[in-house]
Amino acid sequence: MSSLGAQAIRPADEVVAAPRPRAWLRMDPLLLLAALGLAACSLIMLKGEGPSLDPANHMYFVQRQAIYFGIGLVLVLILANVDYTRLREYKYGLYAVMIALNLVVLGMPKVQGAARWIPLPFFQLQPSEFGKVLLIVSVSAFAVDRSRRLHERRTTARIMLLALIPAMIVIPQPDLGTALVYVAVGFSILFFAGTSWKQLTGLAVLFVVAIVFVLVVAPATGHHLLKPYQMQRLTGFLHPSHDPGNQTYNITESLTAIGSGGKTGLGTAGASQVNLHFLPAPSTDFIFAVVGETYGFVGAAVVLSLYALMIWRGLRILTMSKNLYGTLIAGGVLATLMFQVFVNTGMTIGIMPITGVPLPLLSYGGSSVLVTFIAIGLLQSICVQARMTAATKTRGLVSS
């Protein structure tokens, strides 16, 4: 038999088994570009703030943040080469780890009145941040297991309860902002899983009722469920012209910084709100206000455009996922990113109350940076697996 004839009758599996390109070649380059662009913006902003943050070593924060970015990039490349569907097998363990870490941190020494970190030799681990991605992965797996019962109210209640339990544990740390992120994750997973609008509307109504109870009913009966400073922030948000020296000081200084930046900003040397220490938490909570004062509308537009690019690519990956699990993980990641960007930028311009939610990849902080890169790595894994599946189907059709 001729070699041509032998090739013609070769089994189909031998034809399909063509060399596969490396996983990183199947990654979404624009998503990675958006993340690296935000990382570069963060380093630029921290370098400009350096003298006011630490006069003795003004590159300290830049160097630390660069290390976090380097580790985060390695995590993205590793996760892109891992099939995310394997995480579904460990849903109980991942959920238990999230609960355990957030309980352990309550016994840690308080830093500035908050018990949010576990001190490690070279790193301050913040369990509530890592809980975001652990919650997404585990609750998405629970939702997939009950995908045939999503129409049942019992299923909706159970999935939402899985998000509310860690949220209630995080609130006493105190970390109200992250607790709200957990709630947003649970709601988004239900949404992308196809839960009926009637049930989603019911959850939204219950959420509003809970807010009214916490802010109005409970205080009227002498039971204050929130910390005094949290109540002050909410009061300052509702009454921005009242007592600017106390309740609305942060918002007032943030608006002053953004307003003084104008179109192109005042530059590093001219950013008086930062240099004279009027703006609180310029490297973390209010770093977007620093962008506005230093680089003006143009700088803020660049940052928001990078976030828009990241969200757009995330939505595209969501639609191309090879299974429901990938869709729910992508939806949870998108909800986390969008919620944090909206809340953080919104509080700097006075349209949202101050909750201490970091701006992903821009705010300084190891836990926040690493968690965001892990989330991006999961999106890249979903993208790689979807493209590999599509390529395999294409080769199968060609060989047949």
SEMITOR-885238 format. One record per residue (C-alpha): chain; residue number from 1; x, y, z. Coordinates in pm, whole numbers, plus 50000, padded with zeros to 5 digits. Layout:
! SEMITOR-885238
 unit pos     u     v     w
    A NUM     X     Y     Z
...
This chain:
! SEMITOR-885238
 unit pos     u     v     w
    A   1 50000 50000 50000
    A   2 50135 50341 49909
    A   3 50218 50598 50177
    A   4 49942 50821 50040
    A   5 49686 50546 50086
    A   6 49808 50472 50439
    A   7 49769 50839 50529
    A   8 49418 50843 50385
    A   9 49295 50563 50614
    A  10 49478 50687 50927
    A  11 49245 50693 51230
    A  12 49073 51024 51301
    A  13 49228 51060 51645
    A  14 49575 51062 51491
    A  15 49471 51337 51253
    A  16 49324 51548 51533
    A  17 49629 51507 51756
    A  18 49816 51797 51601
    A  19 50071 51995 51800
    A  20 49893 52243 52025
    A  21 50026 52593 52064
    A  22 50123 52707 52411
    A  23 49840 52828 52631
    A  24 49976 53182 52651
    A  25 49934 53212 52274
    A  26 49559 53159 52323
    A  27 49528 53425 52594
    A  28 49336 53746 52536
    A  29 49611 54003 52466
    A  30 49386 54307 52511
    A  31 49279 54195 52859
    A  32 49642 54155 52956
    A  33 49725 54491 52797
    A  34 49455 54663 53004
    A  35 49591 54509 53325
    A  36 49949 54606 53245
    A  37 49837 54958 53151
    A  38 49665 55002 53489
    A  39 49973 54862 53661
    A  40 50189 55120 53484
    A  41 49949 55398 53587
    A  42 49967 55280 53948
    A  43 50347 55289 53951
    A  44 50349 55635 53793
    A  45 50106 55769 54053
    A  46 50291 55610 54345
    A  47 50621 55749 54220
    A  48 50472 56097 54208
    A  49 50328 56058 54560
    A  50 50648 55901 54698
    A  51 50802 56210 54866
    A  52 50477 56287 55051
    A  53 50417 55924 55150
    A  54 50770 55842 55271
    A  55 51027 56124 55247
    A  56 51308 55894 55365
    A  57 51251 55639 55088
    A  58 51011 55781 54830
    A  59 51051 55471 54608
    A  60 50941 55227 54878
    A  61 50578 55204 54769
    A  62 50676 55188 54402
    A  63 50915 54901 54463
    A  64 50667 54705 54672
    A  65 50389 54756 54421
    A  66 50618 54650 54135
    A  67 50696 54326 54320
    A  68 50325 54259 54365
    A  69 50267 54321 53994
    A  70 50550 54084 53902
    A  71 50409 53806 54122
    A  72 50061 53876 53988
    A  73 50176 53844 53627
    A  74 50334 53506 53705
    A  75 50004 53394 53861
    A  76 49819 53496 53544
    A  77 50051 53288 53327
    A  78 50019 52989 53560
    A  79 49639 53004 53578
    A  80 49613 53043 53200
    A  81 49775 52700 53170
    A  82 49534 52539 53419
    A  83 49189 52409 53329
    A  84 48960 52613 53555
    A  85 48698 52333 53558
    A  86 48922 52139 53799
    A  87 48847 52399 54066
    A  88 48489 52281 54075
    A  89 48601 51963 54253
    A  90 48739 52166 54544
    A  91 48440 52391 54605
    A  92 48383 52275 54963
    A  93 48748 52314 55056
    A  94 48780 52657 54895
    A  95 48466 52783 55066
    A  96 48585 52646 55401
    A  97 48925 52814 55361
    A  98 48755 53146 55290
    A  99 48540 53120 55604
    A 100 48829 53003 55821
    A 101 49066 53281 55714
    A 102 48805 53550 55773
    A 103 48736 53408 56119
    A 104 49105 53383 56209
    A 105 49169 53746 56121
    A 106 48921 53858 56388
    A 107 49174 53746 56648
    A 108 49466 53931 56490
    A 109 49608 54256 56634
    A 110 49419 54561 56516
    A 111 49583 54808 56279
    A 112 49427 55156 56288
    A 113 49124 55011 56465
    A 114 49064 54731 56213
    A 115 49142 54359 56229
    A 116 49173 54279 55858
    A 117 49524 54146 55813
    A 118 49726 53836 55904
    A 119 50091 53941 55948
    A 120 50335 53729 55747
    A 121 50716 53772 55723
    A 122 50712 53986 55408
    A 123 50343 54036 55347
    A 124 50023 54145 55519
    A 125 49759 53892 55410
    A 126 49407 54035 55390
    A 127 49167 53735 55388
    A 128 48864 53943 55290
    A 129 49036 54032 54960
    A 130 49125 53671 54877
    A 131 48774 53577 54982
    A 132 48641 53754 54674
    A 133 48793 53509 54429
    A 134 48737 53209 54657
    A 135 48369 53304 54682
    A 136 48336 53336 54305
    A 137 48492 52996 54235
    A 138 48306 52805 54507
    A 139 47959 52958 54474
    A 140 47975 52924 54094
    A 141 48037 52553 54146
    A 142 47740 52526 54383
    A 143 47521 52702 54127
    A 144 47628 52464 53849
    A 145 47544 52165 54070
    A 146 47189 52296 54101
    A 147 47158 52430 53748
    A 148 46846 52221 53687
    A 149 46675 52371 53992
    A 150 46752 52738 53935
    A 151 46382 52809 53897
    A 152 46323 52708 54258
    A 153 46322 52981 54521
    A 154 46501 52743 54756
    A 155 46799 52734 54519
    A 156 46811 53113 54496
    A 157 46797 53143 54875
    A 158 47077 52889 54925
    A 159 47312 53050 54674
    A 160 47252 53396 54817
    A 161 47300 53262 55169
    A 162 47642 53127 55067
    A 163 47740 53485 54980
    A 164 47579 53643 55287
    A 165 47755 53419 55542
    A 166 48109 53546 55463
    A 167 47970 53898 55422
    A 168 47839 53890 55779
    A 169 48178 53764 55900
    A 170 48365 54041 55719
    A 171 48149 54329 55848
    A 172 48283 54313 56209
    A 173 48648 54342 56090
    A 174 48515 54612 55999
    A 175 48502 54593 55620
    A 176 48161 54698 55494
    A 177 48288 54761 55140
    A 178 48411 54404 55088
    A 179 48089 54268 55240
    A 180 47896 54456 54972
    A 181 48126 54306 54709
    A 182 48037 53958 54837
    A 183 47667 54039 54803
    A 184 47725 54167 54449
    A 185 47907 53843 54362
    A 186 47617 53629 54482
    A 187 47363 53838 54293
    A 188 47568 53835 53972
    A 189 47610 53456 53979
    A 190 47234 53417 54010
    A 191 47186 53662 53724
    A 192 47425 53489 53483
    A 193 47292 53148 53585
    A 194 46953 53248 53448
    A 195 46754 53303 53767
    A 196 46411 53451 53697
    A 197 46365 53827 53710
    A 198 46090 53781 53966
    A 199 46330 53623 54213
    A 200 46606 53876 54138
    A 201 46364 54161 54195
    A 202 46261 54005 54524
    A 203 46626 53994 54633
    A 204 46671 54360 54539
    A 205 46366 54456 54745
    A 206 46497 54260 55044
    A 207 46832 54435 55010
    A 208 46665 54778 55021
    A 209 46459 54673 55322
    A 210 46778 54559 55498
    A 211 46944 54895 55432
    A 212 46644 55083 55573
    A 213 46646 54860 55881
    A 214 47018 54913 55945
    A 215 47015 55289 55884
    A 216 46674 55390 56020
    A 217 46485 55128 56219
    A 218 46770 54985 56428
    A 219 46917 55325 56533
    A 220 46569 55448 56625
    A 221 46538 55161 56873
    A 222 46884 55225 57017
    A 223 47063 54945 56832
    A 224 47351 55068 56617
    A 225 47464 54791 56381
    A 226 47732 55002 56213
    A 227 48044 55159 56359
    A 228 48018 55531 56447
    A 229 48257 55632 56167
    A 230 48051 55430 55917
    A 231 47736 55613 56023
    A 232 47922 55943 55992
    A 233 48025 55857 55637
    A 234 47669 55773 55539
    A 235 47536 56086 55711
    A 236 47798 56295 55534
    A 237 47701 56142 55200
    A 238 47332 56217 55253
    A 239 47407 56570 55380
    A 240 47725 56681 55201
    A 241 47694 57047 55304
    A 242 47679 56961 55675
    A 243 47994 56979 55892
    A 244 48264 56963 55622
    A 245 48538 56952 55886
    A 246 48430 56611 56013
    A 247 48174 56394 55837
    A 248 48234 56518 55484
    A 249 48602 56610 55511
    A 250 48719 56324 55285
    A 251 48465 56396 55014
    A 252 48530 56770 55028
    A 253 48906 56729 54986
    A 254 48859 56473 54709
    A 255 48628 56703 54514
    A 256 48873 56988 54562
    A 257 49157 56776 54425
    A 258 48964 56658 54119
    A 259 48820 57001 54048
    A 260 49157 57175 54068
    A 261 49307 56934 53813
    A 262 49108 57078 53525
    A 263 49171 56933 53179
    A 264 49536 56831 53196
    A 265 49614 56844 53569
    A 266 49857 57034 53788
    A 267 50145 56791 53760
    A 268 50327 56618 54043
    A 269 50480 56936 54183
    A 270 50156 57135 54167
    A 271 49925 56876 54327
    A 272 49881 57066 54653
    A 273 49608 56844 54798
    A 274 49848 56551 54789
    A 275 50174 56727 54865
    A 276 50031 56916 55162
    A 277 49856 56603 55298
    A 278 49505 56740 55270
    A 279 49379 56439 55074
    A 280 49336 56130 55295
    A 281 49463 55785 55184
    A 282 49605 55914 54854
    A 283 49771 55582 54767
    A 284 49471 55359 54838
    A 285 49109 55473 54872
    A 286 49147 55813 54703
    A 287 49409 55740 54439
    A 288 49160 55831 54165
    A 289 49138 56181 54315
    A 290 49518 56197 54288
    A 291 49490 56105 53919
    A 292 49236 56383 53870
    A 293 49447 56649 54042
    A 294 49780 56545 53890
    A 295 49676 56462 53534
    A 296 49330 56615 53512
    A 297 49045 56497 53294
    A 298 49286 56344 53043
    A 299 49449 56121 53305
    A 300 49115 56016 53452
    A 301 48985 55935 53102
    A 302 49287 55714 53031
    A 303 49238 55519 53354
    A 304 48864 55473 53297
    A 305 48929 55370 52935
    A 306 49162 55093 53056
    A 307 48891 54969 53292
    A 308 48639 54982 53007
    A 309 48875 54774 52792
    A 310 48916 54520 53071
    A 311 48541 54490 53125
    A 312 48474 54461 52750
    A 313 48722 54176 52713
    A 314 48577 54011 53022
    A 315 48230 54023 52870
    A 316 48363 53870 52549
    A 317 48528 53587 52742
    A 318 48202 53531 52930
    A 319 48013 53477 52604
    A 320 48271 53235 52460
    A 321 48304 53012 52769
    A 322 48287 52640 52696
    A 323 48051 52567 52988
    A 324 47824 52722 53250
    A 325 48092 52711 53518
    A 326 48320 52934 53314
    A 327 48032 53171 53244
    A 328 47952 53208 53613
    A 329 48316 53260 53713
    A 330 48356 53526 53444
    A 331 48032 53690 53555
    A 332 48146 53696 53918
    A 333 48483 53846 53823
    A 334 48317 54112 53610
    A 335 48072 54200 53886
    A 336 48359 54236 54133
    A 337 48562 54461 53903
    A 338 48268 54677 53796
    A 339 48138 54716 54150
    A 340 48476 54822 54287
    A 341 48547 55065 54003
    A 342 48203 55225 54029
    A 343 48206 55254 54410
    A 344 48565 55380 54435
    A 345 48546 55638 54159
    A 346 48194 55730 54268
    A 347 48297 55808 54624
    A 348 48578 56036 54504
    A 349 48329 56254 54317
    A 350 48058 56240 54583
    A 351 47798 56015 54416
    A 352 47868 55715 54642
    A 353 47934 55691 55017
    A 354 48290 55620 55134
    A 355 48332 55247 55195
    A 356 48706 55187 55163
    A 357 48679 54975 54848
    A 358 49015 54976 54663
    A 359 49046 55066 54296
    A 360 49162 54742 54125
    A 361 49529 54745 54017
    A 362 49559 55118 54084
    A 363 49534 55134 54463
    A 364 49842 55030 54659
    A 365 49814 54696 54838
    A 366 49952 54347 54792
    A 367 49635 54150 54864
    A 368 49421 54362 54633
    A 369 49675 54345 54349
    A 370 49729 53969 54375
    A 371 49357 53894 54396
    A 372 49287 54106 54090
    A 373 49558 53928 53892
    A 374 49422 53591 54006
    A 375 49080 53697 53878
    A 376 49235 53800 53546
    A 377 49417 53466 53536
    A 378 49083 53287 53572
    A 379 48944 53491 53282
    A 380 49248 53397 53074
    A 381 49200 53030 53164
    A 382 48839 53049 53047
    A 383 48954 53213 52724
    A 384 49228 52955 52662
    A 385 48997 52660 52728
    A 386 48728 52803 52501
    A 387 48973 52853 52215
    A 388 49122 52507 52263
    A 389 48775 52353 52253
    A 390 48683 52548 51939
    A 391 49011 52446 51772
    A 392 48956 52080 51857
    A 393 48604 52089 51711
    A 394 48737 52255 51396
    A 395 49006 51992 51349
    A 396 48745 51720 51406
    A 397 48522 51864 51134
    A 398 48814 51893 50894
    A 399 48928 51536 50956
    A 400 48576 51401 50907
